[in-house]
Amino acid sequence: IMIKDIYSEMRDSLKWIYLVEALTKSTVDNYTKEPKTNLEEIRNISDALKFLEAKLKITLAFTSPSAIVSGNNNKVILDSIWSIIYYVQIKPISFNGLEDRYALLSWIQDNVNIYNRVNVTDFVKSFSNGLAFCALVHSQDPSLIDFESLEV
């Protein structure tokens, strides 16, 4: 799937189904394969959320399928996607005796500690100028970013 505009394209229920399937490495069954109405779109998103709850015990309490389909609340879309990613990809992380986001932060610190201009202590302020993110990418594949040429 390629997403160019997260706000407009994630109103498409099939993209939600594909996202849930990709992140959970599972198949969502019994959804409308070619939704033609808003009601079918809402039902598909609702089915994807029910799948997350049944399979992974993830409850997105403040996610309204109708709000997603209407596109009137971009925060609902971002919050929902972040919650799915957090529960499926981050919460299970264990590293250096730590778990979930603390383990992820520790892993990031271990990977960027060789960069003199980068000091990661949290996920907000430490990433605000983009340098920590670039250092992390560079630590994984130096061919992607010329880190030394970056200015802050």
C-alpha positions as CSV (number, residue, x, y, z in Angstrom):
1,I,0.0,0.0,0.0
2,M,1.2,3.5,-0.8
3,I,-0.3,6.4,1.2
4,K,0.3,9.9,-0.1
5,D,-2.3,11.8,2.1
6,I,-3.0,10.0,5.4
7,Y,-6.0,12.1,6.2
8,S,-8.0,11.5,3.0
9,E,-6.7,8.0,2.1
10,M,-7.3,6.5,5.5
11,R,-11.0,7.3,5.2
12,D,-10.9,4.2,2.9
13,S,-11.8,1.2,5.0
14,L,-9.8,-1.2,2.9
15,K,-6.6,0.7,3.8
16,W,-7.5,0.1,7.5
17,I,-8.0,-3.6,6.8
18,Y,-4.6,-3.7,5.0
19,L,-2.9,-1.8,7.8
20,V,-4.3,-4.1,10.5
21,E,-3.3,-7.1,8.5
22,A,0.2,-5.8,7.8
23,L,0.9,-4.9,11.4
24,T,-0.6,-8.0,13.0
25,K,0.5,-10.4,10.2
26,S,-3.0,-11.9,10.3
27,T,-6.0,-11.9,8.0
28,V,-9.2,-10.0,8.8
29,D,-12.1,-12.1,7.6
30,N,-15.7,-11.2,6.7
31,Y,-15.4,-7.7,5.6
32,T,-16.9,-6.0,2.5
33,K,-14.3,-6.4,-0.2
34,E,-15.7,-3.7,-2.4
35,P,-17.5,-1.2,-0.2
36,K,-19.8,1.1,-2.1
37,T,-21.5,3.1,0.7
38,N,-20.4,4.9,3.8
39,L,-22.2,2.3,5.9
40,E,-20.1,-0.4,4.4
41,E,-16.9,1.6,5.0
42,I,-17.9,2.2,8.6
43,R,-18.7,-1.5,9.0
44,N,-15.3,-2.5,7.6
45,I,-13.4,-0.2,10.0
46,S,-15.6,-1.4,12.9
47,D,-14.7,-5.0,11.8
48,A,-11.0,-4.2,11.8
49,L,-11.2,-2.7,15.3
50,K,-13.2,-5.7,16.6
51,F,-10.5,-7.9,15.1
52,L,-7.8,-6.1,17.0
53,E,-9.8,-6.4,20.2
54,A,-10.6,-10.1,19.7
55,K,-7.2,-11.2,18.5
56,L,-4.8,-9.0,20.4
57,K,-6.9,-7.6,23.2
58,I,-6.4,-4.1,21.9
59,T,-9.2,-1.7,22.6
60,L,-9.2,1.6,20.9
61,A,-12.0,3.1,23.0
62,F,-12.0,6.6,21.5
63,T,-11.9,5.5,17.9
64,S,-15.1,6.1,16.0
65,P,-15.4,4.4,12.6
66,S,-17.9,7.0,11.5
67,A,-15.5,9.8,12.4
68,I,-12.8,8.2,10.4
69,V,-15.0,7.7,7.3
70,S,-16.3,11.3,7.5
71,G,-12.8,12.7,7.7
72,N,-14.0,15.4,10.1
73,N,-11.4,14.6,12.7
74,N,-7.8,14.0,11.7
75,K,-6.8,13.5,15.3
76,V,-8.9,10.3,15.5
77,I,-7.1,8.9,12.5
78,L,-3.6,9.7,13.8
79,D,-4.4,8.5,17.4
80,S,-5.9,5.3,16.1
81,I,-2.9,4.5,13.8
82,W,-0.5,5.4,16.6
83,S,-2.3,3.2,19.1
84,I,-2.3,0.2,16.7
85,I,1.4,0.6,16.1
86,Y,2.1,1.1,19.8
87,Y,0.3,-2.1,20.9
88,V,1.5,-4.3,18.0
89,Q,5.0,-3.1,17.4
90,I,6.3,-1.2,20.5
91,K,4.6,-2.7,23.6
92,P,6.1,-6.2,23.0
93,I,9.7,-4.8,22.8
94,S,12.1,-6.0,25.5
95,F,15.7,-4.7,25.5
96,N,18.3,-4.3,28.3
97,G,15.8,-5.5,30.9
98,L,13.3,-2.8,29.9
99,E,9.9,-3.1,28.2
100,D,7.8,-1.3,25.6
101,R,8.7,2.4,25.1
102,Y,11.5,2.4,27.7
103,A,13.1,-0.5,25.8
104,L,12.7,1.3,22.5
105,L,14.3,4.4,24.0
106,S,17.2,2.4,25.4
107,W,17.7,0.7,22.0
108,I,17.7,4.1,20.2
109,Q,20.2,5.5,22.8
110,D,22.5,2.5,22.2
111,N,22.3,3.1,18.4
112,V,23.0,6.8,18.4
113,N,25.4,7.2,21.3
114,I,28.3,7.3,18.8
115,Y,27.0,10.6,17.4
116,N,28.5,13.5,19.3
117,R,25.8,16.0,18.4
118,V,22.9,13.7,19.5
119,N,21.7,13.1,23.0
120,V,18.5,11.2,23.2
121,T,16.7,11.4,26.5
122,D,13.1,11.2,25.4
123,F,10.8,10.9,22.4
124,V,9.8,14.6,22.1
125,K,12.5,17.1,22.8
126,S,15.3,14.9,21.7
127,F,13.7,14.4,18.2
128,S,12.4,18.0,17.8
129,N,15.1,19.1,15.3
130,G,15.3,15.9,13.3
131,L,19.0,15.2,14.1
132,A,18.3,12.2,16.4
133,F,16.0,10.7,13.8
134,C,18.7,11.1,11.1
135,A,21.3,9.6,13.4
136,L,19.1,6.6,14.0
137,V,18.5,6.1,10.2
138,H,22.3,6.6,9.6
139,S,23.1,4.0,12.3
140,Q,21.1,1.4,10.5
141,D,22.1,2.2,7.0
142,P,24.8,4.9,6.5
143,S,24.2,5.0,2.7
144,L,20.8,6.6,3.3
145,I,22.0,9.9,4.9
146,D,25.2,11.9,4.8
147,F,25.1,12.6,8.5
148,E,28.2,14.7,8.6
149,S,26.7,17.2,6.2
150,L,23.6,17.8,8.3
151,E,23.3,21.2,10.0
152,V,21.1,22.1,12.9
